[in-house]
Amino acid sequence: MAKIKQKRPTTRQLKNEIAIIVKELYQLKNYVNEVVTPFVTSNMSLFEKYIDFKGDIEIFLKYIEEEYDNEKRAVNKGTKEGKKKQAKGSRVTKTISKDGKGSRPRSIQ
């Protein structure tokens, strides 16, 4: 049984497909600009008005700064823990995990 070879798309077909994709992207851009952006800005405005109403701006800002610092420390700690160290007497590096057990170096084939 002979395989049927699939035909490559012509330039005209490719242009039509690209035009459809561009049109859909344009529609998506319009949707974001007309629907999503006003919704987000109205929610932001409502949130800011609530904070002004409660009068907790300084407390809220202090809380946000603390959370930011905690996240920053967590990211820095995570990047330091995942460093690779070279195994003693080997040219292959191994990953050192939190519990001290590293992955075995793979042999070169």
C-alpha positions as CSV (number, residue, x, y, z in Angstrom):
1,M,0.0,0.0,0.0
2,A,1.5,3.3,-1.0
3,K,1.5,6.3,1.3
4,I,-0.2,9.4,0.1
5,K,2.2,12.3,0.4
6,Q,0.7,15.4,1.9
7,K,0.9,18.4,-0.3
8,R,2.7,21.5,0.9
9,P,0.5,24.6,1.3
10,T,0.7,27.1,-1.5
11,T,1.8,30.7,-0.9
12,R,-1.8,31.9,-1.4
13,Q,-3.1,29.4,1.3
14,L,-0.4,30.6,3.7
15,K,-1.3,34.2,3.1
16,N,-5.0,33.4,3.8
17,E,-4.1,31.6,7.0
18,I,-1.9,34.4,8.2
19,A,-4.6,37.0,7.3
20,I,-7.1,35.0,9.5
21,I,-4.6,34.9,12.4
22,V,-3.9,38.7,12.1
23,K,-7.7,39.4,12.0
24,E,-8.3,37.3,15.1
25,L,-5.4,39.1,16.9
26,Y,-6.9,42.4,16.0
27,Q,-10.2,41.3,17.4
28,L,-8.6,40.1,20.6
29,K,-6.7,43.5,20.9
30,N,-10.0,45.4,20.6
31,Y,-11.6,43.1,23.2
32,V,-8.8,43.7,25.7
33,N,-8.9,47.5,25.1
34,E,-12.7,47.8,25.2
35,V,-13.7,45.3,27.9
36,V,-10.8,44.1,30.1
37,T,-8.9,47.4,30.5
38,P,-11.9,49.5,31.8
39,F,-12.9,46.6,34.1
40,V,-9.4,46.5,35.6
41,T,-9.1,50.3,36.0
42,S,-12.6,50.4,37.6
43,N,-11.6,47.7,40.1
44,M,-8.3,49.5,40.9
45,S,-10.2,52.7,41.5
46,L,-12.7,51.0,43.7
47,F,-9.9,49.4,45.7
48,E,-8.1,52.7,46.1
49,K,-11.4,54.4,47.3
50,Y,-11.9,51.6,49.8
51,I,-8.4,52.0,51.3
52,D,-9.0,55.8,51.5
53,F,-12.3,55.2,53.2
54,K,-10.8,52.8,55.8
55,G,-7.9,55.2,56.4
56,D,-5.4,52.3,56.5
57,I,-3.0,53.5,53.8
58,E,0.1,53.5,55.9
59,I,-0.7,50.1,57.4
60,F,-1.5,48.7,54.0
61,L,1.7,50.0,52.4
62,K,3.8,48.6,55.3
63,Y,2.1,45.2,54.8
64,I,2.8,45.3,51.0
65,E,6.5,46.2,51.6
66,E,6.9,43.3,54.1
67,E,5.3,40.9,51.6
68,Y,7.6,42.2,48.9
69,D,10.7,41.7,51.1
70,N,9.5,38.2,52.1
71,E,9.0,37.2,48.4
72,K,12.4,38.7,47.5
73,R,14.1,36.7,50.2
74,A,12.3,33.5,49.2
75,V,13.4,34.0,45.6
76,N,17.0,34.6,46.6
77,K,17.0,31.6,48.9
78,G,15.6,29.4,46.2
79,T,18.3,30.4,43.7
80,K,21.1,29.7,46.1
81,E,19.8,26.3,47.0
82,G,19.6,25.0,43.5
83,K,23.3,25.7,42.6
84,K,25.3,23.0,41.0
85,K,28.6,21.9,42.6
86,Q,31.2,19.8,41.0
87,A,31.6,16.3,42.5
88,K,35.0,15.7,44.1
89,G,37.4,13.9,41.6
90,S,34.9,14.1,38.8
91,R,34.4,16.3,35.8
92,V,30.6,15.9,36.0
93,T,28.6,18.4,38.1
94,K,25.8,17.2,40.4
95,T,22.9,19.1,41.8
96,I,22.9,19.5,45.6
97,S,19.4,19.4,47.0
98,K,18.1,20.8,50.3
99,D,18.5,17.6,52.2
100,G,22.1,17.2,51.1
101,K,21.5,14.3,48.8
102,G,22.7,15.1,45.3
103,S,21.7,13.5,42.0
104,R,24.0,10.9,40.6
105,P,26.3,12.1,37.8
106,R,25.5,10.6,34.5
107,S,28.1,8.6,32.7
108,I,29.4,9.8,29.4
109,Q,28.6,7.4,26.5
